[in-house]
């Protein structure tokens, strides 16, 4: 805790300033700007108007030395946080610390108008609490904080179906498995083979999910001498890892710009050709390229996509479904595929989806879009995305609840949600407390992984709600076994066994017409009953099949005038 903050806290308690919040009967707390202790350049302003108290806070910069701190009494429990704010000069990131724990977020651009921003969930302790706001981008105004009691809820179940109607059976099974786990377990992931091995050395366990990068397969890098086949990180080694350990594979692509690289003499070291995925290291203009489908730069886009498609086909031919996460962090604009704005990005995403799905038949891909907090308008659309991930870099011990709440608001019940990239491992106890059940988490490589406390890493990998490679079910084979089929008192009855033991949905039809859907609970069971269609007097043929493009009939019952019954 910084010296200025801890000193203020002691002074505040001594002076009896911990009762500044206005408390309503329903437990809601209101903290106005004038109630805050101000440090550094932060000051109370009164112009322009429109705020709700006696002033608003201004003077925030990118330094935490310039902050506002509220100290108040509260009952223990979870509280959702709303911030009254304004941003006079574009969207701004902010930092929020509760009792020292970080919970960062992003204010949208309001053009100086006052607005209310949901800032996640805090776990208040009984008695005195502190909330501090400051730093990150700075240059925002704060009017008030409002805290409302809440109860953590499990995320709604997203659809099991993939957006590609021709998706491979393995891809469909993997998606269904992830949906089955969502809200109950998280998959441990790790970026790069080198750090996957480090995790194993530290924990004795292999991550459930390996994350790898096609960066060095970019044609503009290969043209300048990169040779992924000569190193550790290449398609063959990633496939071998999946074969040996049974893990799940997610692939991304730091796409070196197809043209416009500063080569051989970059203006600065930061603009050297092998940093060509950064906007600052290329003159390639995506919007101009997309505007001319017959032009050279458009054709180079297709050339590069086709080169990576050849690598993806190796996974398809090996029967390995891929969580495919291209074009990540676009809204930040630090990568060239986001520098031309949202419309160009969305067009590029859809172009890649169409080319990979219809031209290359890459039906083993599960499409993972990376959402940028505060940028909902960059989303390519439900028809082009299977899973939505988010990249979060914050301090150790953050609940990441503000990001989770935004993801649930935008995508809850529509798409599976994952912590696709992170600078620190999530804390399982906080996941359970706040209900932030990411489908998987995946720390970035290098110091983002190796710089974490090994004891903490081991505690995460040993947690019962974190799955590692050895704990994955056999998600490839989702065939239910139905036995002892019979009709009892006008109902079809059978015993079932599911392999592996997770939920399964079957479709029932009578005389070829859809009639009923039956969802099996996870595990094994007996005496599952289906209503028998008594209105069919003569011949009823009842089929139970998995709802898939190539259904296989699991059994058939035939009833003739209510007397003769056959089972298959």
N, C-alpha and C positions, 0 to 999 in steps of 0.2 A: 504494500500500500504506500503511495507517495507520501512524503512527510507533510505536505500542506493539507492533504486530505485527513490523515490520522489526527493531526493537531486540531483541525476544525471539528472533527467528530467529538473529541474530548471536550472542547469548548462548548459545543452545541449541547451536549448532555448536561454539562455543568450549568449552563444558562437556562435549561429547561425549554430548548427550542424543538424538542422532539414531538410536539403536538400541533405542528403547523397544518396538518391535513384536515380538510373538512370531511367529516364522516357522516354518511347517510345511514338511515335505518337498515337498508339492504346490504350494508357492508361496503358500499362504494366509497372510494377515497378520491378527493380532488386536491391536487397540489398546484397552486397557482405560481406564476413567475415570481411574484413579489415574496413568496415564501422561501425561495431558494437562497442559499449562501452562494455568493459569486466570487470566483477567483480570476486573477489575471485581468484580461481585457473584457470579460463578460460584464455587461451592465444592463440596467433596467431602462428601457426606452418607452416613449409614449406616442411617437409619431413614426409611421402612419397609424391610424386607429383600426378599430375592428376587433381588437383582442377582448377577452372576457373579464380580466381582472383590472388591476390598476396599472398595468404595463406589461411589456413582454421583454424577453431576454435576447440580447444581440451581442456581437463581439466574439462569437465562436470562431476559432481558427482550426488548423490541423494539428494543434498542440493540445495535449490534455491539461497543460498548465492553465488553460482558459476554459473553465468549466462551471457548471451550476450543480449544486448539491442540495438535495432535500433530505431532511432527517425527520422521521415521523413514527408514530405508534400504529401497529396493525395487529390483527389476529392472524395466527399462522394459517397458511394455505396457499393455493395457487390463485393468481390474479392475472387477468388479461390487462394489458397496458395500452392506452391510447395517448398519443401526443398531439396537442394542438400546436401547429407549426406553420411556417411559411418559408418558401425558397424564392428569393428575389432574382436569382441568377442561375437557374438550371437545377437539375437533380443533384442532391448532395448526400454523401454517406455520413452517418453519425455513429458515435459510440455511446452505449448505455451500460453502466455498471451498477449492479445491485449487490450490496454488501461485498463488493470487490469482484464479483463474477461478471464476465463480459457477455453482452447480448447486442451485437451490432445490427445496423439496418441501413436502409436507403430511403431518403425522402424523394418523392417525385417533384418535378418542376411545377410550381403553382403560380409563377409569374408575380410573386409577392402577395398573392391572396392567401387568406387564412384557410387551413384545411385540417382534417383530423386523420392521423396516421396510426394504423394498428402496429404496435411494436412488440408483439409476442406475448409471452407468459413469464411471470416471475413467481418464484416460490418465496413468499414472505415468512419470516420467523415471528414467533410470538414476542411482542414488545417492540423494541426499537429497530428500525430498518433505515437504510440509506440508499438513495438512488442518485447517481451522478450522470450527467450528460455533457458530452464535449468531444473534441478531437475528430478523428477521421478526416473528412473533407473540409468541415467547417463551413462558414458563410451561410448559416441558416438561422432562423428566428424561432424561439420557443415561447409559447403562450401558457400552456398548462400540461400537467400529467393527470390522467384519470385511470384509476385502478378498480376493476370490478372482479369480485370473486368468481371463480370458474372451476369446473371439474374436468379433468383430462378425459378425453374420449378416444376410443379406438378409431382408427381411420376407416371410412367406408370402403367396402370391397370394390375394386375396379373391375372392368370387364376382363374376361379370360381370352377373348378373341383377339387375334392380331389383325392389324390393318391390311396386311397382304392376304387376300383370300386364298392364295396358293402357297401359303407358308408351309414349310416342311413339318412333318410330324414331330421331329425332335424340337423344333422351335416352338410349336404349339404346346408341347409337353413342358418345356422349360418355362414358358410364360405362365402356364397353369400352376406349376409348382411354386413359382414366385408369388403368385396371387394367393395360393393356399397359405403361405408363410406370412404374408403381409399383416402386420399388426400383432404378430406373435413372436417372431424371430427375426434377427438380422443376419445377413451373410457378411462375413469378414472378407474384405477385398484388399488388394495391394497392387500398386503400380510398379512395373518393371520386374523382370526375372531376378535381377540382382538383389532387389529388396524383398522379393518373395522368399528368396533363400535366407536372407537375414532374419526375416520373421520366423522361419522354421528353426534357425539356429537359436534364437532367443526363447521361443515358446515351445518348441518341440511339436508344433502343429503347422500344417500347411493352410494358407488362406483358402477359403471356399471359392474365391473369385480372383482370377489373375487378369490384370489390366495392362495392355500392351499398346505400343504406338507405331504406326506405319511411317513415321516422319522420314526416316532415311530411305524409304521407297519412293519418295516424291521424285518424279523425273528430273526436275531442275537440280536436285541434289545428286542424283545418280550421274547426271551429265558432268558434274564437277568432282566426281571421284568417290562418293560414298558407296560402300559395299556392305549392306546389312548381312549378307550371307557369310561374311568373314568374321562376324562378331557374335555376341551372345543373343542380342535382341533381333530375332528374325522369325519368320512364319514357321519354319520347320521346328525350331526349339519351342515355340509356343504350343504347337500341336503336340509335340512330345511331352510337354508338361501336362497338358490335358489328358493324354493317354496314360501317363504314369500315375497321376494323382486324382484323376476324376473330377477336377475342378471345372468351374464355369469360366468361360472366356469372354471378356469385353475388350473391344478394340476401338482405338481412336486414331486420329490422323492430324498431326501438326503439319498441315499442307504447306510446303514451301511454294511460294507464288510461282505460277507457270512461266512468268516473264517479268521484266522490269526490275531485276535484281541489280544491285550495285556491284558489278564484277568487271574487272578484277580489283578496282581501286575504290573501296567504299569511302564516303565522306568522313565517317567516324567509325571507330571499332564496333559500335552498336549496330551498324548498318551492313555488316559483312554478309555475304551471300547465304551462309548457312543459318542465319537468323531470318530468312526470307518469309517466314510465316507471320512475322510481326509487320504491322502497318508501316512502321517507321523504316523498315528495311527493304521496301519495294515501292515502285511507282505503279504497280499493276492496279488498274481501276476495274473493279468487278462490274459496276453499272454499265460502263462503256462496253465491256466484253459481252455482257448479256444482251445488249441492244443490237448486236450484229451477229446473228447466228451463223452467217457465212464467213465471218471475219476470222482472222488468225487467232486472236485471243480466245474467242469462243471455242474454236477447235482445240486449242491447248487445254482448256478446261476439260473437254471430253477426253483428250489424250491422257491427262492425269487421272481422271476418274477410272478410265479403262485399265490403267496400270495397276491401280489399287484393287480393282475388281478381279484381276488375275490372282492376286494374293488371297483375296477373300474366297475365291473358288477352291483354293487348297483346303480351306476349312469345310466348305460345302462338300467336297469330294471325300473328306475324312469323316463326314457325318456329324460335324461339330456345329451346333447353333452358336451364333455370335450376338452378344449384346453390342450393337454397332452404334458408336457415339461420335459421329462426325461433326465438324463445324461448331465446336464448343465455344462457349463464352463470346458469342458473336456480338451481343449488345454492348459489350465493353469497348468495342471498336479498336482494341489493341491488336487484333488479328485482322488481316486484310479482308477476310470474308465477311467481316462486320463493318468495315470502314465506310462502305458506300450506303449504309443505312438499312433499315428493316426490309424494305420492299425488295432490294437486290438480294439480301440474304435469303428471304423466303423463296424467291424464285430459284436461287441456287439449290436450296434444300430440296425443293420439289423436283428440280431437274435431276439431281442425284438419285432421289427416290425412284423416279420413273425409269431412269437408265439402268439402275441396278436391279429393279424389280422386273421390268419388261424386256429389256435388251439383254441383260446378262443372266437372268433367271436366278438371282441370288435370294432364293426363298428361305434360306436359313438365317436371315438377318432379322433381329428384333431391334427396331429403330428407337434409339434413345436420344431425346432432345435435351440440351442443357439450357435450362431457364436461368436468366439473369434477374436477380431480385429488383423489382420496380420496373420491369420491362415486359409486361404481359403482351404488348402489341407485336412482339417479335415471334410469337408462336406460329409455326408453319401450318397448324390445323390438325384436328383430331384424325383426319383421314391419312395423315402422313407421319404420325407419331404413335409409338406403342407405350413408351415409358418416358417420364419426365424426370431428369436429374437436376441437381443443383450443385455448384461448386462453392464451398464455404471455407474461408481461411480466417480463423479467429483464434483467440487464446484458449489454452487448455482449460477445461472445466466449463466451457460455455454450454448452455442448454440447446443452443441453435433454434430456440423456439420461435423467434420472430420469422426466420426463414421458413420453418415448418408450417407456421400458420398461414403464410402467404401461399405456400404450395397447396395446402388443403383448401384454401379459399378458391384458388384458380382451378385446381385439378382433382380435388378430392372426389372419389367415386367415378371419375372419368378416366384417370390414368394412374398406373403404379408410380410411386415416387421413391427416388433413391438419392443418397448422398454420393453423387458420382465422383466427386473429387473433394478432398479436404486436407487442411494443413495440420489437423490433429485428430486423433481417434475420439469418437464420441464416448461419453461416460455411460455405461449401461444403466447405472442407478438413475441417472437423469433421464435417460430414454424412458424408463418405466414410469418415473414420476410425472414427466411432462407429456408422455404419450407420443414422443417423436420417433415413431417406428419406421425409420428408413428401411427400404427393402434390402439395400446393402450400403456399406460405407467403403471408401477406397482412398486411403491417404496417398498423397503424392510422394514421389521417390526422394532419395537422398536424405538430407537433414530433416525434412518434414517427417520422415519415418524414423531414422536412426537417432535423431535428436530427442526423441521422447524417452521418458524414464522406462527402462526395460521392465521394472516391476509392474508398472502400470500397463504396459503392453501385454505382459503375461496375464494380468488380471482380466483384461478385456477378452483375450483369447480363451480363458478358462471360464468365462461367464456362461451360465446355462442358456441364456437367450441369444448368444452369438454363435453361429454355426461356422465350423471350419470344414475343410475338404472331406475329412474322415467322417463327418456327421451328416453329409448330404444323403438324402434318400435317392433311390434309383428312379429319378424322375423321368428317365427315358422310356420306361415301360409302365404305362398307366392302364393296363388291361384289367378290368374287373372280372373276377371269376364268379359265375352264378351257378348255384347247385340246387338240387332238390326242388325243381320247379313244379308247382302244383296249383290247383284251384281249390280254395277253401271258402265256403259260404259266399260264392259269387265274386271272390277276389283272387287275383293271381298272387301267389306267395312264393318266395324263394329266399335262400340264404345267399350271402355274398361275402367275398373276400377281395380286398383291394390291394394291389401291388403297384407302387408302394402305398403305405397307409395314409392317404390324404383324400380330401373330398373329390367326388367325381359326379358328373352330371350325365344322365342318360335321357334319351328321348323315346317316348312310347308312341307307336302309331297303330291304328286299327284299319285293316283293309287298305293300307297304304296312305292313310290320312293322319296327319299329326293330331295327337290326342292329349298327351300329358307329358310333362317333364318331371323327372325324379332326380333329386340331388341326394347322393349318399353322404352321410357324415364320414369324417375321417375314421380310419380303423376298420375293424371287421364287425359283422353283425349277423343277426338271424331274423327270419320272419319279416322281411320287408314286404309290405302289402301294396298292391295296386288295385284301384277300383276296376272291377270287371264291367265292361259296357253291356249291361243287360238289355239295352234297347235294340241290340242286334239279335234278331230272333233266329236267323238261319245259320250263317257262317261268319265267324269273326276270326280274323287272323291278327294276332297281336305280336308286334316286334319291339324289341328293346335294343337300341343301337347307340353307340357314342355319336354325338353330333359333330361329325367331321366330314370333310369333302369326300372321303372314301369309307363310308360306314360299313362295319362288319356286324352282321346280325348275331347277337349274343344268345338269344333264344326266341322261339316262336311257340305260341299256344294257339290251338285251334279248338273252338267249341262248336259243336253241331247240335242245334236245338236243345242246348243246355245239358246234354247227356254225355257226349263223347268228347274226351279231352286228350290231346296229344301234346307232348313237350319235346323240343329239340334243344 
